[in-house]
Amino acid sequence: MTSRDSSLSNGSSDDVHIILEWIKCIKTLDTLVDQHLLLTNNNLMKKLFVFNKGGLAQLTQVLRGWAMLQKSEAADTDLGIFIVPNKKNISYPQVSSELWLRYLKKNGTVTDIRHARRLIYEGGVSDEARGEVWRCLLSLHNHSHTHRQKSYRNQLLAEKYRDIRLKVPDAELDPEEYATFSTTVADIEKDCCRTDSNNPLISGADNPNQAALKRILINYYLHRPEMGYVQGMSDLLVPIFLVIREESEVFWAFDYFMNRSAFSNLKYCNLYQQLAFLREVLGLLYPDIYSYLSTTGDALTLSCCHRWFLIFFKREFELEPLLKLWDTLLAAPSPFFQVFISAAMISQRFPAMISRKLSATDILMETQKLAHTFELEGVLKQARSIYVRLIDLPQVPCSLIPLIGGEGDHWDGYRTPNFTCFDCEKKGFCDIKRNYTLDPFR
């Protein structure tokens, strides 16, 4: 057995995780003429591979050594039957540069973006691979783009970025608009000086990276006047800048990211809609917490969670765990996975507050003190579990279709949420079901 075969036999190879993602049952059959390998997934879809006589025996021996497979009794004609007993116990590898390259064809296109996203969602991305992976997840490149198309698109985006500077208002032709622009520039400069002031990569008045941050935010204000500029945008820009670095690419990645933020004007994206999603999740999965908050002043408005949503947990985690959290957010099956992360954080910390019978004001104050007290892996594991519990409910309110990601946009094929209309005017006919566009950010 080769060294590569040995890695398969103890279940340590990345290939094991990739293969088991689709498979529910592996069956090897020995017929009079040839041998068959039959793979079955959770939807009872099957793939059949035919081997020459004797060619399957060695593979069967390898399968018998996989620790993650549960061996089942086989009929006389079967070489073996192997069940994947519990995918929750499968540990996913971090997506390294080497692993990411395995998803790329020679021409640069991504062969299976759905599965790549699953690995990123579960295992995160290594530091050296994060730049390229985020370029894909933040829509700088479409997963179907070739190397040539990516290069051409980068040139176009760089040209568009340079053209934005031409939108600076003329002080003589429109003095009022220019005064507003000048005030905004002053606000941006002050915020950039204060943002992550302890990080030497971007701090310091003469730091060229800080100057780049200011230019990007000023250009974003010119490009999206309907969004304007508000405090907190500089916090969202810094992680993207530190990962991607090239100014025009950072700008367009930031533009895409802002469309999914609580600052966005897109439907379902604004802060209060995301808080409404969170309330509904708590009501369905954590009724005791929901009940206490609903009877304690204005606690159910969840104003204590505003900061989490506005700057995507940037105050709650140091930079390194924050980047891994954003790996999960960007690759998640839900376009608003921050709701599930918030639900996980609430489920971990609010029971203690409830046991102390804190008021709404006290809950707000206690929540602000939670920065840097969360253990990231525990939060992410619970957030993923909450997502699965929600879509596995016997009936999922149709109002949560935008949160879950729409029918069919989830990882495991056997998990098809049973979206049900409860408050719709006409039962069985729902405007959300009819009009919601799947995968709005991808």
N, C-alpha and C positions, 0 to 999 in steps of 0.2 A: 504494500500500500504506500503511495507517495505521501510526502508531507502535506500536500493539499488535501488528500483523502483523509489523513489523520485529523485535520482541523474540522472536516465535516463530521467525522465519527463522534467527536465529543460535543458537537453543536456549537462551536465557538466561531465559525466563519460567518461573515456577513451574508454569504449566500443562503445560509440556513434561515435567517430572518426574512430574506427576500422571498424565498420559495414558500415558507410557511404562511406568509401573508395571504396568499390566495387559497391554499389547500386546507381542506377540512379532513379529507381521508385519502390515503395512498394505498392502492391495492395492486399487488403483483400477481399475475395469473400465468400458469404454465399449461398451454394447450398442446394438442398432439402435433400441431404444425409449427407454432411459434410461441413467443412469450409477450404478454401485454403489461404495460404499466398504465393504470387507470387512476387519474387524479380527479377528485370531486371537491367542489367548494361548497360554501354554505347555502348557495342558491340551487344546489343539485346540478349545477353545470358541470360537464365532464370533459376531460381531455384524455385521449387514448393514444399511447405510443406503442408501436410494434417493434419488437426486437427479434433478431435471428435467434434460433434455438441455442440456449446456453448463454446468451449475451446479457441477461438480466440478473444472473445469480450474484455477480460481484456487487451490483448496485443494491440488491436486497440486503447483502451483508452490511453495507454502509448504513442503510436505513435502520438496521437493527441496532447500530451503535449510537444513533442519535438520541441523546438524553431527553430531548423535548418531545419525542414521539411515544405514544402509548400503544404497545403491541396488543392486537386483538386475536382471538382464535381464528384460524384460517381453515378453509375447506381443503379437501385432498388435493385439488388442482391449484391451490393458491400457494405461492411462495411466501406470502406474508400480507397482513393487513395492518396498517399503521394509522392511528387516529391522532390528530392534533387536539389534545384534551382541553386546553384553556389558554387562549391567546393572551389573556391578561398577564400570564406569567412569562411571556416572551420579552426579553430585554432587547431593546433596539440600539444599534450602534450609532455613535455620533457620526454625522456626515462629514467626512474628511475630504480633502482635495482629491485623493485617490478614488474614494467612493463616488464622489460627484462626477468624476471623469467617466466612470463606468456607466453613467446614465446618458452620456453624450455620444452621439454618432460622430464619425470622422468629420462630417460637414458642420458640426456644432449644435445640431438640434437635440433636444432632450427626448429620449426614447419613451419614457413613462413618467410624465410630470406628476400624475396622481400618486403613484407609489413613492416617488422622490419626496413629495410633500409629506407623505405619511411618515417616512423615516425622519424628516426634519422635525415634524410635529412631536414625535415621540422621543427622539434622541438629541435634537439640537444640531448645531453646526460648529465645526472647529474654527478657530480664529483665522487660520490661513485660507479656509474655503469660504468664509462668510461673505466676503466682498462679491464674489461671483454668484453665490447662491442668492443673496439679497437683490442683486441686479435682476435676477429672474423673478423673484417673489414680489418685488416692487415695480414690476412691469416696465423696467427699462428695456428689457428684451422679452419678446414672446418666446415661449418654450419651443415653438416651431421655427424660429429664426436660425438661419445658417450663420457661420462666421462672417461671411460677406455681408449678409443682411444686417447683422449686428453692427458691423463697422460703418455701414452706410447710415444706419439709424443714429448712431452716435454723432456722426457729422451733422445730420439734420438737426438733432437736438441742440448741439453746440451753437449752430447758426441761429436757431430760434431763441436760445438763451441770450445771445448777444443782441438780438433785435429788441428784446424787452427793455433794454436801457433807453431806447428811443422814446419810450412812453413817459419819461420824466416830464411833468408839466412845465410850461414856460412861465417864468415869474412875471413877465410883462403882459403876456396875452391872457393869463388867467391867474392873477395874484392870489385869489381866495383858495383855489385848488392847490397852488404851490405852497401856501402857508400850511394847509393840512398835510401835504406831503412832507414838509420840513419838520413838522411836529412829530409825525410818525417816525421819520428817520432818527430824530433825537431819542424817541422811546426805544427804538431798536438798538441804538448804540448803548444806552444805559443797560438794557436787559442783557445784551451780549457780554458786557463787562462783568455782570454779576453771575451769569450762568456758568456753572461748573468752574468756579474761580480757582479751585484746588487742583484742577487738571492742567499740567504744564503744556499739554498739546494744544490747548486753545486759550489759555489765560495769558494776560499781559497786553498792555496797550499797543505794543509794537509787534505782536504776534501775527504773522501773515494768515494763520488759520482763523484767528478771531476776525480779521478783516474780511476773509472769505465768508464767514457766517453772516456778517452784517450785509454784505452784498447780496447773498442769497435771500435773506429775509426782506430786504428792500425791493429786490426784483420780484419776490413773491407778492408783495403788496401791490406792485404795479401790474402784475399778471392777473391777480385775483382781487380786484377792488371790491367785489361783493363780499369777500371773506374779510378784507381789511387785515389789520394786525392787532393781536391781543397778546397780553402777557401769557407766557406758557409755550408759545410757538418756538421760542429759542430752545426750550428744554426738549422739545420733540425733534428739533433739527440736529442737535449734537450727536446722538447715537448714529444717525444715518451718515452724518459727515465723517465720523471716526471710522466707520466701516467702509464707505465707498471712496471718499477723499476727492475724486475728480469733481471740480466745482459744478460744471453744467450737469453732470450725471446726478450729483447730490441734489441739485435743484429739482430735477424732474422726478426723482425718487421721492423727495419731500412733497412735491405737488400731489403725487399719487397717494402717499400716506395720509395727507391732510384730508383727502376725500373720504376716508374711513374713520376720521377722528370725530370727537364730540363737537368740534368747531364747524363741521361740514354742514352745508345746507341741503345735502342730499336726503331723500326720504329715509327714515328709520335710523339715520346716523346721529342726529342731534342728541345732546346730553340727556334731555328729559325722556326721549324715547328709549334710550339705552337703560336708563334707570327704571323705566316701566317694564322692560324685559327682565331686569334683575328682580323686581318685586314679584313678577309672575313666577319666576324660577323658585324664589324662596317660598312662595305660597304653595307650590306644588311639591317641593322636595324637603323643605324645612318649615313645616307649618307652625311649630312651636316658636321659632324665631320670628316668623311673620306675624303670628298672633300677638306676641309681646310688643313688637314695633308698632303694630296697628293700634294698640291701646295705650301707647306712651307718647303723649304729645304729638309732635310732628315728626317723630323718628322714622316713620315709614316713607317720608320724602327722600330718605337716604342721602341727605345733604352731607353726611359724614363720608360718603364715597365720592364726592365730586372730584377731589384731587386725583383719585385713582383713574377716573375716566378721562379727565382733561389732559393729563400728561402721561398716561399709560404706565403708571406705577414707577415713574422715575424717582420719586422721593422715597419709595418703599424699599428699593434694592440698590446696592452698589452697581457700578458699571458692568462688571463681568457677568453677574447673574442676570442683570437687566437685559443684556444682549441675548442671553439664552432664552429669557422669557419672550422677547420679541421674535426670536426664531419660531417659537411655538405659535405666537399670535399671527405671524405672517403666513404660516403654512397650515393653520387650523382649518377644519372643515366648516366651521362657523365663521362668517365675516365679522362677527362681534364676539370673539372668544374672550374679550376682556370681561364680559358679563359672567362667564363661568369662572374666571380667575377671581373676580370679586366675590362671587358666591362661595368659593372655596375659602377665601380669607375670612369672610363673615362667619362661615360655619366653624372655623377654627377658633375665633376670638370672641364672638358675641355671646356664646353660652355663659362664659365667665362674667361678662357685663350684666347679663340678664339675672344671673344668680345673685348679683349685688343689687338688683332692682334699680339700676341707674336710670336717670331721666334722659330725655332726648338730648338735652344740652350736654350732660355728662358723657353720653355715648359719643357725641361729636368730639368732645375734648379728648376722650380716651383713644379714639380712632386716630387722631392726629399724632398721638404719641407712638403709634405702632411702626413708624418708619424704621427700616433696617432690623426688624425683629422677626421677620418671616423667614422660614427655611424654604428656599425656592423649589427644590425637588418635591417636597411634600405638598406645596401649593399646586404645582403643575399636575402631579399625580391625581390629586383630588379634583382639580378642575376637569381633567379628562374623564374621570369617573362620573362627575355630575353631568357632563354632556351625554355620556352613554345612558345613564339612568333616565335622563329626560327623553331621549328619543326612543327608549324602550318602554315608556309608559303605555298602558293600554289605549289611552286617548290623549293626544297632544293638542292643546288649543291651537286653532288655525292662526291666532294672533302671533304665534311663535315661529311661523314659517320663515320670516326674514332672519330671525335669530339662529335657527338651526341650519339654515342654508338652503332650504327648499327641498322638495321631495326628490330623493335620489342623490343629493349632494352630501353623502356621508361615506365613511370609510368602509364599513363592513356591509357587504351586499345583502346579508340576511336582515339587517336592521333597516326596515322601511318604516319611518314614523307613520303612525295612524293619525293624521291630522283630522281633527273633528271640529265642526262649527258649533259653538255654544251660544254665542251672543249675536250671531248673524241674523238679519231680518228674515231671510228665507233659508230654511234648513237645506243643506246640500248645495247651496249656491253661494260662494264666498268670493268677494272681490279680491281678497288677498291671494287666494288660490289661483284665481283667474289671471291676475295682473302682475304678480310678483315674478321678477326675472331671476332665474337661478344664477348663483355665482356672480353677484353684482360687481365684485372687485377683481375678477380673474378673467 
